[in-house]
Each structure stands twice: as structure tokens, then as C-alpha cells.
Amino acid sequence: MLSWLAANAATILISAFLLALIVLIVRGLVRGRIKTCDECGSGCGGCSACKFSESCRGN
């Protein structure tokens, strides 16, 4: 088992880094959408000032 880990250490580290990067990007996109929709005060109720008003109305 240790020999397999040693032989594939670079691949494992790069994969872990890329996975963490993807998670951070998705988390930032979700937080940005929530923050933007909450700025208008309606909590994604679909106010006209919200730049996501069309996509938030269905939620």
C-alpha cells in the first residue's frame, strides 16, 4: 500500500489541489448569488433590482 502511495503521490496531490480549487470556486459562486439576491431585501422574492430576479422567482 505504501509503495502505491509513493508511486502516485504527485497525482494524488495534484488531484486534491484541483478538487479543493473547484470546491472553493463553486462555494464562491453560490455565496455570491445568495449575497446578490439578498441585497434587494426580498430574499430572492424576485424584486426588479435583483440581477438574478428572473432565476430567483422560481425558488
C-alpha positions as a printed NumPy array, in Angstrom:
array([[  0.   ,   0.   ,   0.   ],
       [  2.778,   2.448,   0.883],
       [  4.609,   1.721,  -2.349],
       [  1.44 ,   2.52 ,  -4.322],
       [  1.027,   5.802,  -2.419],
       [  4.652,   6.709,  -3.025],
       [  4.38 ,   5.912,  -6.73 ],
       [  1.214,   8.003,  -7.098],
       [  1.933,  10.817,  -4.634],
       [  2.188,  13.52 ,  -7.297],
       [ -1.101,  12.505,  -8.902],
       [ -2.85 ,  12.382,  -5.53 ],
       [ -1.555,  15.812,  -4.503],
       [ -2.464,  17.45 ,  -7.802],
       [ -5.934,  15.875,  -7.746],
       [ -6.517,  17.041,  -4.166],
       [ -5.411,  20.572,  -5.084],
       [ -7.698,  20.7  ,  -8.124],
       [-10.636,  19.34 ,  -6.135],
       [-10.106,  21.966,  -3.417],
       [ -9.908,  24.685,  -6.073],
       [-13.173,  23.553,  -7.654],
       [-14.893,  23.451,  -4.255],
       [-13.738,  26.998,  -3.479],
       [-14.916,  28.298,  -6.856],
       [-18.355,  26.707,  -6.521],
       [-18.687,  27.956,  -2.932],
       [-17.806,  31.486,  -4.078],
       [-20.369,  31.354,  -6.874],
       [-23.104,  30.152,  -4.527],
       [-22.27 ,  32.736,  -1.862],
       [-22.157,  35.478,  -4.497],
       [-25.584,  34.558,  -5.784],
       [-27.084,  34.437,  -2.296],
       [-25.473,  37.761,  -1.343],
       [-26.611,  39.447,  -4.554],
       [-30.19 ,  38.22 ,  -4.217],
       [-30.364,  39.248,  -0.565],
       [-29.158,  42.808,  -1.311],
       [-32.587,  43.834,  -2.535],
       [-34.128,  42.78 ,   0.776],
       [-36.701,  40.403,  -0.623],
       [-34.628,  37.267,  -0.095],
       [-34.857,  36.26 ,  -3.759],
       [-38.514,  37.09 ,  -3.908],
       [-38.   ,  38.49 ,  -7.382],
       [-37.625,  42.242,  -6.97 ],
       [-36.705,  44.129, -10.121],
       [-33.457,  45.472,  -8.633],
       [-32.019,  41.989,  -8.136],
       [-29.813,  40.996, -11.05 ],
       [-30.911,  37.388, -10.526],
       [-34.607,  38.245, -10.251],
       [-35.617,  36.038, -13.179],
       [-33.837,  32.957, -11.838],
       [-34.776,  33.625,  -8.202],
       [-38.521,  33.839,  -8.759],
       [-38.877,  30.098,  -9.141],
       [-37.102,  29.356,  -5.857]])
